[in-house]
Amino acid sequence: FLRDVALGKAVTLGSRVVVVGGGNVAMDVALTARRMGSDEVTIVCLETREEMPAWQFEIEEALEAGVEIVNCFGPNRFIKKNGSFAGIEFKRCTCVFDEHCNFNPQYDDNDLKSLDAENVIIAIGQMALTDIAETELIAHSPAGQIIADPTTLQTNIPWVFAGGDS
């Protein structure tokens, strides 16, 4: 989606878009959908607001642009009406990480939430390999995210920049 928009390809979204994911790419997708004219853009992610992997300034920018963020829900199933995609059903995520801090989402299958939408964009599951960050002493968080200046995206090493999820 982001590549097609950047290359100027025709992309049709509709007025209601759901973005699944809580990272920087999900924020970029949501903001791009708003700029393209979608009236209702909703981000749905597993994490609480404090656990979201997106940078805080990206979350704030999305909220300021009118993007709704629904925390603690994960995809359950796509909804079809009259043979066409009509929305997505989510189930509550009760815990994202296990006792060893490993990604291991747990759900309450009885707590469901459905959102109508013309399009859903999945922006999940990307994680950078941080071996080079450790080898080159690039500052990164315990979760592996590279730490960069929010304005310039420059890391602690001059002329080394971070973008997206890495």
N, C-alpha and C positions, 0 to 999 in steps of 0.2 A: 504494500500500500504506500508506504513512505517513499520508496524508490520510484514507483510509478508517478506519484505526485511531483517529486523532484525533477523527473525527466519530462514533465509536462504532458504525460499521457492522460487520456480522458478517464476519469474515475467518477462513478456515480454512487452516492451513498444513501440518499434518502434523508428524511428529516429527523429520524430517530436512529441513533447509532449506539451500540453497546461495545465497550472495549474491555476485554478480559485481561487483567494483569495489573500489577502495582509498581512497576519499575519506570525508569526514565523513558523507555520506548513507548510504554502505554501512555504516558503523559504527552509525548510528542504526537502520537496517533490521535489522541483526543483533541489536542489543540489544533492539529491540522484539519480534523473533521469540522471543528467549529469554524475555522477560517474558510472552509469550503462551503459553508452555509447550512450545515446540519443544525437544526433547532434544539434538539435534545441529545446531548452526549453524556453517557453515563459510564464511568469506570467502575468495574466490579473486581475486587481482589480478595484473596484469602486472608491477608494480613490485617491487623489492626492499623490504625493511622500511624502509631509509633513504630510498628514493625515494617511498614512499607519500604521497599528498597529504593524507591525514587528519592531523589534529593528534595529536601524541604522546599527550596525555592521553586522547583518544578511543580510540586503539589499546589503551592500557593498560586502560581501562575494559572494552573488549570482551574482552580476554584474561582479566581478572579474573572476568568473567561466564561464562567457559567457552566462549567463541567460539574456534574454531580459525581461524588465518590461514595460507593457503597462498600463498606469494609466487612470482612469476615464472612464472605460467601464465595463458593466455588461452583463451577459449572456442573449441572446435573444432566440436562438434556436440551436439545434444540426443539422448539415448538413449531409445528406445521399446521397451517389452516388452509383449507381448499387447495392442498397440494403444493403450497409455497411456504417458504420460511416466514415465520411471523414473530419470533422472539426466542428467548432463552430462559430456561428454568435453572435456578441456583439452589444449592443447599447450604445451610449454615456451616461454616468452618469453626470448630470449637478450639482447635489448636493447630498451629502450623508446624511447630518443631517438637521433636520428642525430648526426653530428658537428657539426651546427649547432644542437643542442639543440631540434630540432623533434620533435614526437610522430611517431614512425615505427617502430612495433613490428616486431621481427624474431623469427621463430620457428624452432624445431627441430621439424619435422613428424613426426619419428621418436620424440620423447620425449613420450609421451602419458600422461595420468592421468585416470581416470574416478571420479566420485563418484556414488553412489546418492543420490536425494533424492525427496521427494514434491513439493517446490516449488523453483523457482529464481526469484530476484528480481534483475533487472538494475539496477544502480545505478552507471552509468558515463557518462562523456562530458560532464559539465557543467563549464563553465568560465565564470567571471564576466568581463564586460567591465570593464576597470579604468580606462577613460578618466576616469570621475568621481573615482576614487580619486586619480589623478594630478592632476587639475584642482584638487580640494579638499585636496590634500596629506594624504590618508589613508594611513598607513603600510601598505605591502604588500611581499610578498616578490618576488624576481626572477621567480618563476613566476606572479605575479599574484594570489596569495592575500592577502586582507586580513588584516593582523596585528591581533589582538584579545586582550584579557585572557582567559585560559582560564576564569576563574570568572564574570566579569560579561559577557563578550563585547563590552565597550566598546572602541572603537578609540582612537587617540591624540587624537581630537577629542571633547570632552565631548558626551554625548547622541547620539553616532553609534555604532551597534552593528552587529556582523556576526553572521550565523548561517548554518549549512549551509555551502555552498560559496562564499558571498559575504557 
